[in-house]
Amino acid sequence: MKKRGRRKTRSGRGALVTIGALFLFSGVIRLADGTGAAIAREVEAFSTSGGASTMEQSEGDAAPECVTDEGINQVTARLRERQAQLDERERHVALRMIELQKAEKSLKTNLERVKAAEEDLRATISLADGAADRDIDTLIAVYEKMKPKDVSVVFETMDPSFAAGFLARMRPESAASVMAGLSAQKAYTVSILLAGRNMDVPRN
């Protein structure tokens, strides 16, 4: 039994040796007729191009640069700086709005004061005009009670426009008596002024 096993092993090894010899002989023949050289050239070309392309692919597909803690800190610092600027601008705008509101309130108060002052001034002027009118009416009443000759002496020295104003408010008969005692030049000037005062009066 042991002899048969040894024989089978030796015969198997002999077959393998024979097959290897055949492959070797075939390779020698291919090398002899140029096929081996062609294969060698192809292998060399593949090695060159394949290696280069592999290197290029490795370079092209390189992993992106890793983000470091320092880069994150820089971005965070810039964001904080920008936020601080925005906060400062917002604070400035808020202060400006407060100042504008104060100015608007102050302006409104001043306008109310001016309006009140104007009303007081109108009232004062109205009182003054009323008092002046009353004083003039009183003075006219005095002139009308005086003798026309004495009144004419006063009006002779009076400014023509002022005298015309008095005569315009006196009763016609009293005014006529005063005009009769004036000089011709004075009476003419006063008459022109009285006529001019009545030229702008609308007529039907």
C-alpha positions in Angstrom: 0.0 0.0 0.0 2.8 2.4 0.8 4.5 1.7 -2.5 1.4 2.5 -4.5 1.0 5.8 -2.7 4.6 6.8 -3.5 4.1 5.9 -7.1 1.0 8.1 -7.4 2.9 11.0 -5.8 5.8 10.7 -8.1 3.6 10.4 -11.2 1.7 13.6 -10.1 4.9 15.5 -9.7 6.1 14.3 -13.0 3.0 15.6 -14.7 3.4 19.0 -13.1 7.0 19.1 -14.3 6.0 18.3 -17.8 3.3 21.0 -17.8 5.8 23.6 -16.5 8.3 22.6 -19.2 5.7 23.0 -21.9 4.8 26.6 -20.6 8.5 27.5 -20.5 9.0 26.2 -24.0 6.0 28.2 -25.2 7.4 31.3 -23.6 10.8 30.8 -25.2 9.1 30.4 -28.6 7.1 33.7 -28.1 10.2 35.6 -27.1 12.0 34.2 -30.1 9.4 35.4 -32.6 9.0 38.9 -31.1 5.7 38.4 -29.3 7.5 38.4 -26.0 9.1 41.7 -26.9 5.8 43.2 -27.7 4.4 42.0 -24.4 7.3 43.4 -22.6 6.8 46.8 -24.3 3.1 46.8 -23.4 4.0 45.9 -19.8 6.5 48.8 -19.7 4.0 51.3 -21.3 1.3 50.2 -18.9 3.7 50.5 -16.0 4.7 54.0 -17.1 1.2 55.4 -18.0 -0.5 53.5 -15.2 1.9 54.7 -12.6 1.6 58.3 -13.8 -2.1 58.3 -14.1 -2.3 56.7 -10.7 -0.1 59.5 -9.3 -2.2 62.2 -11.1 -5.4 60.6 -9.8 -3.9 60.6 -6.3 -3.0 64.2 -6.6 -6.3 65.2 -8.1 -8.3 63.3 -5.6 -6.3 64.6 -2.7 -8.3 65.1 0.4 -9.3 68.7 1.2 -7.2 70.6 3.7 -8.4 69.8 7.2 -10.0 72.6 9.1 -7.8 73.4 12.2 -8.9 74.9 15.5 -6.9 78.0 14.6 -9.0 78.6 11.5 -12.2 78.1 13.4 -11.0 80.6 16.1 -10.2 83.2 13.4 -13.6 82.9 11.8 -15.2 83.1 15.2 -13.2 86.2 16.0 -14.3 87.9 12.8 -17.9 87.0 13.4 -17.7 88.4 16.9 -16.0 91.6 15.6 -18.8 92.0 13.0 -21.4 91.4 15.6 -19.8 94.0 17.9 -19.8 96.6 15.0 -23.5 95.9 14.3 -24.3 96.3 18.0 -22.4 99.6 18.1 -24.2 100.8 15.1 -27.6 99.8 16.5 -26.7 101.6 19.7 -25.8 104.7 17.8 -29.0 104.6 15.9 -31.0 104.2 19.1 -29.3 107.2 20.7 -29.9 109.2 17.6 -33.6 108.3 17.6 -33.8 109.4 21.3 -32.1 112.7 20.4 -34.5 113.3 17.5 -37.5 112.5 19.7 -36.2 115.0 22.3 -35.6 117.7 19.6 -39.1 117.1 18.2 -40.6 117.4 21.6 -38.6 120.6 22.3 -39.6 122.0 18.9 -43.3 121.2 19.6 -43.1 123.0 22.9 -41.4 126.0 21.4 -44.0 126.2 18.7 -46.8 126.1 21.3 -45.0 128.9 23.2 -44.7 131.0 20.0 -48.3 130.4 19.2 -49.3 131.5 22.7 -47.0 134.5 22.4 -48.7 135.4 19.1 -52.1 135.2 20.7 -51.0 137.3 23.6 -49.5 139.9 21.1 -52.7 140.0 19.1 -54.7 140.5 22.3 -52.3 143.3 23.4 -52.5 144.9 20.0 -56.2 144.7 20.0 -56.3 146.3 23.5 -53.9 149.0 22.3 -55.9 149.6 19.2 -59.1 149.8 21.3 -57.5 152.1 23.8 -56.1 154.3 21.0 -59.5 154.4 19.3 -61.1 155.4 22.6 -58.4 158.0 23.2 -58.9 159.4 19.6 -62.7 159.4 20.1 -62.3 161.3 23.4 -59.9 163.8 21.7 -62.3 164.3 18.8 -65.2 164.9 21.3 -63.0 167.5 22.9 -62.2 169.2 19.6 -65.9 169.2 18.7 -66.7 171.0 22.0 -64.1 173.6 21.4 -64.6 176.7 19.4 -63.9 176.1 15.7 -61.4 179.0 15.6 -59.3 177.5 18.4 -59.4 174.1 16.8 -58.2 175.6 13.5 -55.2 177.1 15.2 -54.3 173.6 16.5 -54.8 171.9 13.2 -52.8 174.5 11.4 -49.7 173.4 13.2 -50.6 169.7 13.0 -49.2 167.3 10.4 -51.6 167.3 7.4 -52.1 163.5 7.4 -52.7 163.5 11.1 -55.1 166.4 10.9 -56.9 164.7 8.0 -57.4 161.6 10.2 -59.1 163.7 12.9 -61.3 165.6 10.5 -62.4 162.3 8.8 -63.8 161.0 12.1 -65.4 164.3 13.2 -69.0 165.3 12.5 -69.3 167.0 9.1 -70.4 170.3 10.6 -67.6 170.4 13.1 -65.0 169.4 10.4 -66.4 172.1 8.1 -66.0 174.8 10.8 -62.4 173.7 11.4 -61.6 173.7 7.7 -62.9 177.2 7.3 -60.4 178.5 9.9 -57.4 176.9 8.2 -55.1 178.6 5.7 -55.8 178.0 2.0 -52.6 175.9 1.6 -53.3 173.8 4.7 -57.0 173.3 3.8 -56.0 172.2 0.2 -53.4 169.7 1.5 -55.9 168.2 4.0 -58.6 168.0 1.4 -56.3 166.1 -1.0 -55.4 163.6 1.8 -59.1 163.2 2.7 -60.0 162.6 -1.0 -57.2 160.1 -1.3 -58.4 158.1 1.7 -61.8 157.7 0.1 -60.6 156.8 -3.4 -60.1 153.1 -2.5 -63.6 152.8 -0.9 -65.8 150.5 -3.1 -68.8 152.1 -4.8 -72.0 150.6 -6.0 
